[in-house]
Amino acid sequence: FKAGVKEYKLTYYTPEYETKDTDILAAFRVTPQPGVPPEEAGAAVAAESSTGTWTTVWTDGLTSLDRYKGRCYHIEAVPG
């Protein structure tokens, strides 16, 4: 564990998540950097496409992360 570093997958990778009719779904093709697990790469895309940021902002306390965060809930290997 590195001080000050939290893996994206701890918050944004939720393989047990079941989609709702009100969810907005998106699919991304991602090529992880060497040594980065697909779950971490997918979670990073989900985070940076939604509520993830390097900076703490004042609205963090006003919104529900669990309601608005992006989620990586399914990873499928694609040949080629």
PDB file of N, CA, C and O in Angstrom:
ATOM      1  N   PHE A   1       0.841  -1.189   0.000  1.00  0.00           N
ATOM      2  CA  PHE A   1       0.000   0.000   0.000  1.00  0.00           C
ATOM      3  C   PHE A   1       0.875   1.238   0.000  1.00  0.00           C
ATOM      4  O   PHE A   1       1.809   1.345   0.795  1.00  0.00           O
ATOM      5  N   LYS A   2       0.579   2.164  -0.881  1.00  0.00           N
ATOM      6  CA  LYS A   2       1.315   3.423  -0.939  1.00  0.00           C
ATOM      7  C   LYS A   2       0.487   4.495  -0.242  1.00  0.00           C
ATOM      8  O   LYS A   2      -0.709   4.633  -0.496  1.00  0.00           O
ATOM      9  N   ALA A   3       1.124   5.237   0.623  1.00  0.00           N
ATOM     10  CA  ALA A   3       0.420   6.307   1.339  1.00  0.00           C
ATOM     11  C   ALA A   3      -0.175   7.288   0.346  1.00  0.00           C
ATOM     12  O   ALA A   3       0.511   7.754  -0.564  1.00  0.00           O
ATOM     13  N   GLY A   4      -1.442   7.598   0.519  1.00  0.00           N
ATOM     14  CA  GLY A   4      -2.104   8.583  -0.334  1.00  0.00           C
ATOM     15  C   GLY A   4      -2.595   8.037  -1.657  1.00  0.00           C
ATOM     16  O   GLY A   4      -3.158   8.784  -2.459  1.00  0.00           O
ATOM     17  N   VAL A   5      -2.396   6.748  -1.906  1.00  0.00           N
ATOM     18  CA  VAL A   5      -2.823   6.154  -3.168  1.00  0.00           C
ATOM     19  C   VAL A   5      -3.911   5.127  -2.882  1.00  0.00           C
ATOM     20  O   VAL A   5      -3.712   4.191  -2.107  1.00  0.00           O
ATOM     21  N   LYS A   6      -5.052   5.314  -3.511  1.00  0.00           N
ATOM     22  CA  LYS A   6      -6.165   4.384  -3.347  1.00  0.00           C
ATOM     23  C   LYS A   6      -6.538   3.850  -4.725  1.00  0.00           C
ATOM     24  O   LYS A   6      -6.747   4.626  -5.658  1.00  0.00           O
ATOM     25  N   GLU A   7      -6.620   2.558  -4.853  1.00  0.00           N
ATOM     26  CA  GLU A   7      -6.963   1.967  -6.137  1.00  0.00           C
ATOM     27  C   GLU A   7      -8.397   2.311  -6.518  1.00  0.00           C
ATOM     28  O   GLU A   7      -9.292   2.299  -5.673  1.00  0.00           O
ATOM     29  N   TYR A   8      -8.606   2.616  -7.781  1.00  0.00           N
ATOM     30  CA  TYR A   8      -9.946   2.924  -8.282  1.00  0.00           C
ATOM     31  C   TYR A   8     -10.902   1.759  -8.058  1.00  0.00           C
ATOM     32  O   TYR A   8     -12.076   1.960  -7.746  1.00  0.00           O
ATOM     33  N   LYS A   9     -10.391   0.533  -8.221  1.00  0.00           N
ATOM     34  CA  LYS A   9     -11.299  -0.615  -8.156  1.00  0.00           C
ATOM     35  C   LYS A   9     -11.944  -0.792  -6.785  1.00  0.00           C
ATOM     36  O   LYS A   9     -12.972  -1.460  -6.678  1.00  0.00           O
ATOM     37  N   LEU A  10     -11.374  -0.218  -5.752  1.00  0.00           N
ATOM     38  CA  LEU A  10     -11.980  -0.324  -4.422  1.00  0.00           C
ATOM     39  C   LEU A  10     -13.341   0.367  -4.362  1.00  0.00           C
ATOM     40  O   LEU A  10     -14.205  -0.027  -3.580  1.00  0.00           O
ATOM     41  N   THR A  11     -13.530   1.390  -5.183  1.00  0.00           N
ATOM     42  CA  THR A  11     -14.788   2.146  -5.176  1.00  0.00           C
ATOM     43  C   THR A  11     -15.607   1.949  -6.446  1.00  0.00           C
ATOM     44  O   THR A  11     -16.836   1.907  -6.385  1.00  0.00           O
ATOM     45  N   TYR A  12     -14.948   1.828  -7.594  1.00  0.00           N
ATOM     46  CA  TYR A  12     -15.655   1.886  -8.874  1.00  0.00           C
ATOM     47  C   TYR A  12     -15.786   0.546  -9.596  1.00  0.00           C
ATOM     48  O   TYR A  12     -16.464   0.483 -10.622  1.00  0.00           O
ATOM     49  N   TYR A  13     -15.170  -0.519  -9.107  1.00  0.00           N
ATOM     50  CA  TYR A  13     -15.344  -1.840  -9.706  1.00  0.00           C
ATOM     51  C   TYR A  13     -16.341  -2.616  -8.864  1.00  0.00           C
ATOM     52  O   TYR A  13     -16.044  -2.997  -7.732  1.00  0.00           O
ATOM     53  N   THR A  14     -17.525  -2.850  -9.418  1.00  0.00           N
ATOM     54  CA  THR A  14     -18.609  -3.498  -8.673  1.00  0.00           C
ATOM     55  C   THR A  14     -19.211  -4.627  -9.516  1.00  0.00           C
ATOM     56  O   THR A  14     -20.285  -4.457 -10.094  1.00  0.00           O
ATOM     57  N   PRO A  15     -18.533  -5.776  -9.591  1.00  0.00           N
ATOM     58  CA  PRO A  15     -19.009  -6.859 -10.457  1.00  0.00           C
ATOM     59  C   PRO A  15     -20.373  -7.422 -10.059  1.00  0.00           C
ATOM     60  O   PRO A  15     -21.035  -8.068 -10.872  1.00  0.00           O
ATOM     61  N   GLU A  16     -20.794  -7.189  -8.834  1.00  0.00           N
ATOM     62  CA  GLU A  16     -22.099  -7.692  -8.385  1.00  0.00           C
ATOM     63  C   GLU A  16     -23.248  -6.751  -8.747  1.00  0.00           C
ATOM     64  O   GLU A  16     -24.411  -7.074  -8.503  1.00  0.00           O
ATOM     65  N   TYR A  17     -22.930  -5.586  -9.331  1.00  0.00           N
ATOM     66  CA  TYR A  17     -23.951  -4.577  -9.629  1.00  0.00           C
ATOM     67  C   TYR A  17     -24.931  -5.089 -10.681  1.00  0.00           C
ATOM     68  O   TYR A  17     -24.529  -5.680 -11.683  1.00  0.00           O
ATOM     69  N   GLU A  18     -26.213  -4.859 -10.442  1.00  0.00           N
ATOM     70  CA  GLU A  18     -27.259  -5.188 -11.407  1.00  0.00           C
ATOM     71  C   GLU A  18     -27.835  -3.885 -11.933  1.00  0.00           C
ATOM     72  O   GLU A  18     -28.254  -3.023 -11.160  1.00  0.00           O
ATOM     73  N   THR A  19     -27.853  -3.748 -13.253  1.00  0.00           N
ATOM     74  CA  THR A  19     -28.300  -2.494 -13.856  1.00  0.00           C
ATOM     75  C   THR A  19     -29.787  -2.258 -13.610  1.00  0.00           C
ATOM     76  O   THR A  19     -30.574  -3.186 -13.423  1.00  0.00           O
ATOM     77  N   LYS A  20     -30.133  -0.966 -13.620  1.00  0.00           N
ATOM     78  CA  LYS A  20     -31.522  -0.534 -13.452  1.00  0.00           C
ATOM     79  C   LYS A  20     -32.004   0.079 -14.763  1.00  0.00           C
ATOM     80  O   LYS A  20     -31.192   0.455 -15.608  1.00  0.00           O
ATOM     81  N   ASP A  21     -33.301   0.179 -14.934  1.00  0.00           N
ATOM     82  CA  ASP A  21     -33.867   0.791 -16.138  1.00  0.00           C
ATOM     83  C   ASP A  21     -33.465   2.251 -16.276  1.00  0.00           C
ATOM     84  O   ASP A  21     -33.460   2.785 -17.385  1.00  0.00           O
ATOM     85  N   THR A  22     -33.133   2.895 -15.187  1.00  0.00           N
ATOM     86  CA  THR A  22     -32.782   4.318 -15.212  1.00  0.00           C
ATOM     87  C   THR A  22     -31.286   4.565 -15.414  1.00  0.00           C
ATOM     88  O   THR A  22     -30.871   5.717 -15.540  1.00  0.00           O
ATOM     89  N   ASP A  23     -30.477   3.516 -15.448  1.00  0.00           N
ATOM     90  CA  ASP A  23     -29.033   3.666 -15.637  1.00  0.00           C
ATOM     91  C   ASP A  23     -28.712   4.073 -17.073  1.00  0.00           C
ATOM     92  O   ASP A  23     -29.415   3.695 -18.011  1.00  0.00           O
ATOM     93  N   ILE A  24     -27.656   4.836 -17.227  1.00  0.00           N
ATOM     94  CA  ILE A  24     -27.095   5.144 -18.539  1.00  0.00           C
ATOM     95  C   ILE A  24     -25.909   4.209 -18.719  1.00  0.00           C
ATOM     96  O   ILE A  24     -24.975   4.222 -17.917  1.00  0.00           O
ATOM     97  N   LEU A  25     -25.946   3.397 -19.771  1.00  0.00           N
ATOM     98  CA  LEU A  25     -24.904   2.400 -19.984  1.00  0.00           C
ATOM     99  C   LEU A  25     -23.954   2.844 -21.094  1.00  0.00           C
ATOM    100  O   LEU A  25     -24.376   3.439 -22.085  1.00  0.00           O
ATOM    101  N   ALA A  26     -22.693   2.552 -20.917  1.00  0.00           N
ATOM    102  CA  ALA A  26     -21.679   2.850 -21.927  1.00  0.00           C
ATOM    103  C   ALA A  26     -20.672   1.714 -21.946  1.00  0.00           C
ATOM    104  O   ALA A  26     -20.394   1.099 -20.916  1.00  0.00           O
ATOM    105  N   ALA A  27     -20.132   1.442 -23.116  1.00  0.00           N
ATOM    106  CA  ALA A  27     -19.094   0.419 -23.253  1.00  0.00           C
ATOM    107  C   ALA A  27     -17.819   1.090 -23.748  1.00  0.00           C
ATOM    108  O   ALA A  27     -17.864   1.963 -24.615  1.00  0.00           O
ATOM    109  N   PHE A  28     -16.693   0.681 -23.198  1.00  0.00           N
ATOM    110  CA  PHE A  28     -15.399   1.237 -23.565  1.00  0.00           C
ATOM    111  C   PHE A  28     -14.453   0.105 -23.924  1.00  0.00           C
ATOM    112  O   PHE A  28     -14.492  -0.965 -23.316  1.00  0.00           O
ATOM    113  N   ARG A  29     -13.618   0.340 -24.897  1.00  0.00           N
ATOM    114  CA  ARG A  29     -12.524  -0.594 -25.183  1.00  0.00           C
ATOM    115  C   ARG A  29     -11.276   0.010 -24.561  1.00  0.00           C
ATOM    116  O   ARG A  29     -10.892   1.136 -24.878  1.00  0.00           O
ATOM    117  N   VAL A  30     -10.655  -0.743 -23.681  1.00  0.00           N
ATOM    118  CA  VAL A  30      -9.518  -0.239 -22.918  1.00  0.00           C
ATOM    119  C   VAL A  30      -8.339  -1.198 -23.070  1.00  0.00           C
ATOM    120  O   VAL A  30      -8.508  -2.415 -22.998  1.00  0.00           O
ATOM    121  N   THR A  31      -7.169  -0.653 -23.277  1.00  0.00           N
ATOM    122  CA  THR A  31      -5.935  -1.434 -23.267  1.00  0.00           C
ATOM    123  C   THR A  31      -5.126  -0.978 -22.058  1.00  0.00           C
ATOM    124  O   THR A  31      -4.504   0.083 -22.094  1.00  0.00           O
ATOM    125  N   PRO A  32      -5.129  -1.773 -20.988  1.00  0.00           N
ATOM    126  CA  PRO A  32      -4.398  -1.370 -19.778  1.00  0.00           C
ATOM    127  C   PRO A  32      -2.892  -1.275 -20.020  1.00  0.00           C
ATOM    128  O   PRO A  32      -2.344  -1.976 -20.870  1.00  0.00           O
ATOM    129  N   GLN A  33      -2.248  -0.420 -19.277  1.00  0.00           N
ATOM    130  CA  GLN A  33      -0.791  -0.342 -19.293  1.00  0.00           C
ATOM    131  C   GLN A  33      -0.232  -1.655 -18.735  1.00  0.00           C
ATOM    132  O   GLN A  33      -0.910  -2.331 -17.962  1.00  0.00           O
ATOM    133  N   PRO A  34       0.992  -2.021 -19.117  1.00  0.00           N
ATOM    134  CA  PRO A  34       1.594  -3.248 -18.573  1.00  0.00           C
ATOM    135  C   PRO A  34       1.581  -3.231 -17.039  1.00  0.00           C
ATOM    136  O   PRO A  34       1.966  -2.244 -16.412  1.00  0.00           O
ATOM    137  N   GLY A  35       1.134  -4.337 -16.458  1.00  0.00           N
ATOM    138  CA  GLY A  35       1.104  -4.460 -15.007  1.00  0.00           C
ATOM    139  C   GLY A  35      -0.169  -3.953 -14.356  1.00  0.00           C
ATOM    140  O   GLY A  35      -0.333  -4.087 -13.144  1.00  0.00           O
ATOM    141  N   VAL A  36      -1.082  -3.368 -15.139  1.00  0.00           N
ATOM    142  CA  VAL A  36      -2.342  -2.858 -14.589  1.00  0.00           C
ATOM    143  C   VAL A  36      -3.442  -3.878 -14.878  1.00  0.00           C
ATOM    144  O   VAL A  36      -3.693  -4.189 -16.042  1.00  0.00           O
ATOM    145  N   PRO A  37      -4.098  -4.401 -13.852  1.00  0.00           N
ATOM    146  CA  PRO A  37      -5.169  -5.373 -14.065  1.00  0.00           C
ATOM    147  C   PRO A  37      -6.347  -4.734 -14.813  1.00  0.00           C
ATOM    148  O   PRO A  37      -6.599  -3.540 -14.651  1.00  0.00           O
ATOM    149  N   PRO A  38      -7.070  -5.512 -15.627  1.00  0.00           N
ATOM    150  CA  PRO A  38      -8.229  -4.981 -16.349  1.00  0.00           C
ATOM    151  C   PRO A  38      -9.266  -4.342 -15.421  1.00  0.00           C
ATOM    152  O   PRO A  38      -9.893  -3.347 -15.785  1.00  0.00           O
ATOM    153  N   GLU A  39      -9.449  -4.910 -14.223  1.00  0.00           N
ATOM    154  CA  GLU A  39     -10.428  -4.357 -13.276  1.00  0.00           C
ATOM    155  C   GLU A  39     -10.045  -2.943 -12.852  1.00  0.00           C
ATOM    156  O   GLU A  39     -10.909  -2.077 -12.716  1.00  0.00           O
ATOM    157  N   GLU A  40      -8.762  -2.712 -12.643  1.00  0.00           N
ATOM    158  CA  GLU A  40      -8.298  -1.381 -12.244  1.00  0.00           C
ATOM    159  C   GLU A  40      -8.432  -0.395 -13.402  1.00  0.00           C
ATOM    160  O   GLU A  40      -8.829   0.752 -13.196  1.00  0.00           O
ATOM    161  N   ALA A  41      -8.107  -0.832 -14.612  1.00  0.00           N
ATOM    162  CA  ALA A  41      -8.232   0.046 -15.779  1.00  0.00           C
ATOM    163  C   ALA A  41      -9.693   0.407 -16.032  1.00  0.00           C
ATOM    164  O   ALA A  41     -10.009   1.568 -16.293  1.00  0.00           O
ATOM    165  N   GLY A  42     -10.579  -0.573 -15.956  1.00  0.00           N
ATOM    166  CA  GLY A  42     -12.006  -0.307 -16.150  1.00  0.00           C
ATOM    167  C   GLY A  42     -12.567   0.599 -15.076  1.00  0.00           C
ATOM    168  O   GLY A  42     -13.364   1.492 -15.363  1.00  0.00           O
ATOM    169  N   ALA A  43     -12.155   0.375 -13.841  1.00  0.00           N
ATOM    170  CA  ALA A  43     -12.609   1.221 -12.734  1.00  0.00           C
ATOM    171  C   ALA A  43     -12.100   2.646 -12.891  1.00  0.00           C
ATOM    172  O   ALA A  43     -12.803   3.595 -12.546  1.00  0.00           O
ATOM    173  N   ALA A  44     -10.887   2.806 -13.406  1.00  0.00           N
ATOM    174  CA  ALA A  44     -10.339   4.152 -13.629  1.00  0.00           C
ATOM    175  C   ALA A  44     -11.153   4.900 -14.675  1.00  0.00           C
ATOM    176  O   ALA A  44     -11.407   6.095 -14.523  1.00  0.00           O
ATOM    177  N   VAL A  45     -11.565   4.210 -15.733  1.00  0.00           N
ATOM    178  CA  VAL A  45     -12.415   4.837 -16.752  1.00  0.00           C
ATOM    179  C   VAL A  45     -13.751   5.240 -16.137  1.00  0.00           C
ATOM    180  O   VAL A  45     -14.239   6.343 -16.384  1.00  0.00           O
ATOM    181  N   ALA A  46     -14.346   4.357 -15.338  1.00  0.00           N
ATOM    182  CA  ALA A  46     -15.621   4.676 -14.687  1.00  0.00           C
ATOM    183  C   ALA A  46     -15.485   5.882 -13.770  1.00  0.00           C
ATOM    184  O   ALA A  46     -16.349   6.759 -13.757  1.00  0.00           O
ATOM    185  N   ALA A  47     -14.407   5.927 -13.009  1.00  0.00           N
ATOM    186  CA  ALA A  47     -14.188   7.035 -12.070  1.00  0.00           C
ATOM    187  C   ALA A  47     -13.989   8.347 -12.808  1.00  0.00           C
ATOM    188  O   ALA A  47     -14.654   9.339 -12.512  1.00  0.00           O
ATOM    189  N   GLU A  48     -13.077   8.352 -13.764  1.00  0.00           N
ATOM    190  CA  GLU A  48     -12.743   9.596 -14.455  1.00  0.00           C
ATOM    191  C   GLU A  48     -13.841  10.041 -15.410  1.00  0.00           C
ATOM    192  O   GLU A  48     -13.831  11.181 -15.874  1.00  0.00           O
ATOM    193  N   SER A  49     -14.789   9.154 -15.710  1.00  0.00           N
ATOM    194  CA  SER A  49     -15.935   9.524 -16.542  1.00  0.00           C
ATOM    195  C   SER A  49     -17.104  10.015 -15.701  1.00  0.00           C
ATOM    196  O   SER A  49     -18.144  10.399 -16.237  1.00  0.00           O
ATOM    197  N   SER A  50     -16.933  10.004 -14.386  1.00  0.00           N
ATOM    198  CA  SER A  50     -18.050  10.404 -13.525  1.00  0.00           C
ATOM    199  C   SER A  50     -17.558  11.246 -12.360  1.00  0.00           C
ATOM    200  O   SER A  50     -17.177  12.402 -12.546  1.00  0.00           O
ATOM    201  N   THR A  51     -17.563  10.679 -11.162  1.00  0.00           N
ATOM    202  CA  THR A  51     -17.289  11.465  -9.952  1.00  0.00           C
ATOM    203  C   THR A  51     -15.843  11.443  -9.494  1.00  0.00           C
ATOM    204  O   THR A  51     -15.496  12.150  -8.548  1.00  0.00           O
ATOM    205  N   GLY A  52     -14.992  10.659 -10.129  1.00  0.00           N
ATOM    206  CA  GLY A  52     -13.591  10.574  -9.709  1.00  0.00           C
ATOM    207  C   GLY A  52     -12.821  11.822 -10.101  1.00  0.00           C
ATOM    208  O   GLY A  52     -12.993  12.343 -11.203  1.00  0.00           O
ATOM    209  N   THR A  53     -11.989  12.296  -9.218  1.00  0.00           N
ATOM    210  CA  THR A  53     -11.154  13.461  -9.500  1.00  0.00           C
ATOM    211  C   THR A  53      -9.969  13.457  -8.561  1.00  0.00           C
ATOM    212  O   THR A  53     -10.027  12.856  -7.489  1.00  0.00           O
ATOM    213  N   TRP A  54      -8.909  14.112  -8.948  1.00  0.00           N
ATOM    214  CA  TRP A  54      -7.722  14.217  -8.105  1.00  0.00           C
ATOM    215  C   TRP A  54      -7.901  15.275  -7.033  1.00  0.00           C
ATOM    216  O   TRP A  54      -7.140  15.320  -6.066  1.00  0.00           O
ATOM    217  N   THR A  55      -8.890  16.117  -7.198  1.00  0.00           N
ATOM    218  CA  THR A  55      -9.064  17.264  -6.315  1.00  0.00           C
ATOM    219  C   THR A  55     -10.323  17.110  -5.481  1.00  0.00           C
ATOM    220  O   THR A  55     -11.367  16.728  -6.010  1.00  0.00           O
ATOM    221  N   THR A  56     -10.247  17.397  -4.200  1.00  0.00           N
ATOM    222  CA  THR A  56     -11.438  17.427  -3.366  1.00  0.00           C
ATOM    223  C   THR A  56     -12.183  18.721  -3.663  1.00  0.00           C
ATOM    224  O   THR A  56     -11.614  19.811  -3.589  1.00  0.00           O
ATOM    225  N   VAL A  57     -13.448  18.589  -3.995  1.00  0.00           N
ATOM    226  CA  VAL A  57     -14.251  19.771  -4.310  1.00  0.00           C
ATOM    227  C   VAL A  57     -15.338  19.941  -3.262  1.00  0.00           C
ATOM    228  O   VAL A  57     -15.738  18.978  -2.609  1.00  0.00           O
ATOM    229  N   TRP A  58     -15.809  21.162  -3.105  1.00  0.00           N
ATOM    230  CA  TRP A  58     -16.752  21.459  -2.027  1.00  0.00           C
ATOM    231  C   TRP A  58     -18.062  20.706  -2.175  1.00  0.00           C
ATOM    232  O   TRP A  58     -18.750  20.486  -1.179  1.00  0.00           O
ATOM    233  N   THR A  59     -18.431  20.301  -3.395  1.00  0.00           N
ATOM    234  CA  THR A  59     -19.700  19.592  -3.579  1.00  0.00           C
ATOM    235  C   THR A  59     -19.633  18.130  -3.154  1.00  0.00           C
ATOM    236  O   THR A  59     -20.659  17.451  -3.142  1.00  0.00           O
ATOM    237  N   ASP A  60     -18.442  17.629  -2.803  1.00  0.00           N
ATOM    238  CA  ASP A  60     -18.319  16.226  -2.396  1.00  0.00           C
ATOM    239  C   ASP A  60     -19.284  15.861  -1.269  1.00  0.00           C
ATOM    240  O   ASP A  60     -19.808  14.747  -1.240  1.00  0.00           O
ATOM    241  N   GLY A  61     -19.517  16.774  -0.358  1.00  0.00           N
ATOM    242  CA  GLY A  61     -20.406  16.498   0.766  1.00  0.00           C
ATOM    243  C   GLY A  61     -21.879  16.669   0.444  1.00  0.00           C
ATOM    244  O   GLY A  61     -22.734  16.356   1.271  1.00  0.00           O
ATOM    245  N   LEU A  62     -22.187  17.166  -0.757  1.00  0.00           N
ATOM    246  CA  LEU A  62     -23.577  17.447  -1.111  1.00  0.00           C
ATOM    247  C   LEU A  62     -24.225  16.372  -1.971  1.00  0.00           C
ATOM    248  O   LEU A  62     -25.449  16.347  -2.106  1.00  0.00           O
ATOM    249  N   THR A  63     -23.431  15.492  -2.550  1.00  0.00           N
ATOM    250  CA  THR A  63     -23.983  14.484  -3.444  1.00  0.00           C
ATOM    251  C   THR A  63     -23.659  13.085  -2.940  1.00  0.00           C
ATOM    252  O   THR A  63     -22.701  12.878  -2.195  1.00  0.00           O
ATOM    253  N   SER A  64     -24.473  12.139  -3.359  1.00  0.00           N
ATOM    254  CA  SER A  64     -24.296  10.747  -2.960  1.00  0.00           C
ATOM    255  C   SER A  64     -23.399  10.029  -3.969  1.00  0.00           C
ATOM    256  O   SER A  64     -23.790   9.817  -5.116  1.00  0.00           O
ATOM    257  N   LEU A  65     -22.200   9.658  -3.533  1.00  0.00           N
ATOM    258  CA  LEU A  65     -21.271   8.956  -4.409  1.00  0.00           C
ATOM    259  C   LEU A  65     -21.897   7.671  -4.937  1.00  0.00           C
ATOM    260  O   LEU A  65     -21.796   7.382  -6.129  1.00  0.00           O
ATOM    261  N   ASP A  66     -22.537   6.902  -4.074  1.00  0.00           N
ATOM    262  CA  ASP A  66     -23.116   5.636  -4.505  1.00  0.00           C
ATOM    263  C   ASP A  66     -24.202   5.821  -5.557  1.00  0.00           C
ATOM    264  O   ASP A  66     -24.427   4.934  -6.381  1.00  0.00           O
ATOM    265  N   ARG A  67     -24.866   6.950  -5.534  1.00  0.00           N
ATOM    266  CA  ARG A  67     -25.927   7.192  -6.515  1.00  0.00           C
ATOM    267  C   ARG A  67     -25.377   7.672  -7.856  1.00  0.00           C
ATOM    268  O   ARG A  67     -25.885   7.275  -8.904  1.00  0.00           O
ATOM    269  N   TYR A  68     -24.356   8.512  -7.840  1.00  0.00           N
ATOM    270  CA  TYR A  68     -23.897   9.173  -9.059  1.00  0.00           C
ATOM    271  C   TYR A  68     -22.601   8.631  -9.655  1.00  0.00           C
ATOM    272  O   TYR A  68     -22.259   8.984 -10.783  1.00  0.00           O
ATOM    273  N   LYS A  69     -21.884   7.800  -8.943  1.00  0.00           N
ATOM    274  CA  LYS A  69     -20.596   7.336  -9.468  1.00  0.00           C
ATOM    275  C   LYS A  69     -20.784   6.418 -10.673  1.00  0.00           C
ATOM    276  O   LYS A  69     -21.790   5.719 -10.797  1.00  0.00           O
ATOM    277  N   GLY A  70     -19.788   6.440 -11.553  1.00  0.00           N
ATOM    278  CA  GLY A  70     -19.748   5.462 -12.622  1.00  0.00           C
ATOM    279  C   GLY A  70     -19.328   4.124 -12.035  1.00  0.00           C
ATOM    280  O   GLY A  70     -18.711   4.067 -10.971  1.00  0.00           O
ATOM    281  N   ARG A  71     -19.661   3.073 -12.722  1.00  0.00           N
ATOM    282  CA  ARG A  71     -19.319   1.739 -12.232  1.00  0.00           C
ATOM    283  C   ARG A  71     -18.776   0.889 -13.367  1.00  0.00           C
ATOM    284  O   ARG A  71     -19.298   0.916 -14.482  1.00  0.00           O
ATOM    285  N   CYS A  72     -17.752   0.156 -13.084  1.00  0.00           N
ATOM    286  CA  CYS A  72     -17.286  -0.897 -13.978  1.00  0.00           C
ATOM    287  C   CYS A  72     -17.813  -2.184 -13.365  1.00  0.00           C
ATOM    288  O   CYS A  72     -17.368  -2.589 -12.292  1.00  0.00           O
ATOM    289  N   TYR A  73     -18.759  -2.828 -14.039  1.00  0.00           N
ATOM    290  CA  TYR A  73     -19.363  -4.021 -13.451  1.00  0.00           C
ATOM    291  C   TYR A  73     -19.198  -5.262 -14.324  1.00  0.00           C
ATOM    292  O   TYR A  73     -19.552  -6.364 -13.907  1.00  0.00           O
ATOM    293  N   HIS A  74     -18.667  -5.090 -15.521  1.00  0.00           N
ATOM    294  CA  HIS A  74     -18.461  -6.251 -16.393  1.00  0.00           C
ATOM    295  C   HIS A  74     -17.250  -5.994 -17.281  1.00  0.00           C
ATOM    296  O   HIS A  74     -17.132  -4.934 -17.896  1.00  0.00           O
ATOM    297  N   ILE A  75     -16.361  -6.963 -17.341  1.00  0.00           N
ATOM    298  CA  ILE A  75     -15.187  -6.870 -18.203  1.00  0.00           C
ATOM    299  C   ILE A  75     -15.178  -8.098 -19.099  1.00  0.00           C
ATOM    300  O   ILE A  75     -15.323  -9.232 -18.641  1.00  0.00           O
ATOM    301  N   GLU A  76     -15.007  -7.843 -20.367  1.00  0.00           N
ATOM    302  CA  GLU A  76     -14.998  -8.924 -21.341  1.00  0.00           C
ATOM    303  C   GLU A  76     -13.760  -8.784 -22.220  1.00  0.00           C
ATOM    304  O   GLU A  76     -13.548  -7.745 -22.844  1.00  0.00           O
ATOM    305  N   ALA A  77     -12.957  -9.818 -22.264  1.00  0.00           N
ATOM    306  CA  ALA A  77     -11.766  -9.789 -23.119  1.00  0.00           C
ATOM    307  C   ALA A  77     -12.189  -9.848 -24.586  1.00  0.00           C
ATOM    308  O   ALA A  77     -13.061 -10.633 -24.961  1.00  0.00           O
ATOM    309  N   VAL A  78     -11.560  -9.010 -25.406  1.00  0.00           N
ATOM    310  CA  VAL A  78     -11.866  -8.965 -26.832  1.00  0.00           C
ATOM    311  C   VAL A  78     -10.599  -9.348 -27.593  1.00  0.00           C
ATOM    312  O   VAL A  78      -9.570  -8.689 -27.441  1.00  0.00           O
ATOM    313  N   PRO A  79     -10.655 -10.391 -28.401  1.00  0.00           N
ATOM    314  CA  PRO A  79      -9.465 -10.791 -29.152  1.00  0.00           C
ATOM    315  C   PRO A  79      -9.006  -9.694 -30.109  1.00  0.00           C
ATOM    316  O   PRO A  79      -9.818  -8.968 -30.683  1.00  0.00           O
ATOM    317  N   GLY A  80      -7.704  -9.590 -30.264  1.00  0.00           N
ATOM    318  CA  GLY A  80      -7.145  -8.632 -31.223  1.00  0.00           C
ATOM    319  C   GLY A  80      -6.902  -7.349 -30.593  1.00  0.00           C
ATOM    320  O   GLY A  80      -6.433  -6.418 -31.248  1.00  0.00           O
TER     321      GLY A  80
END
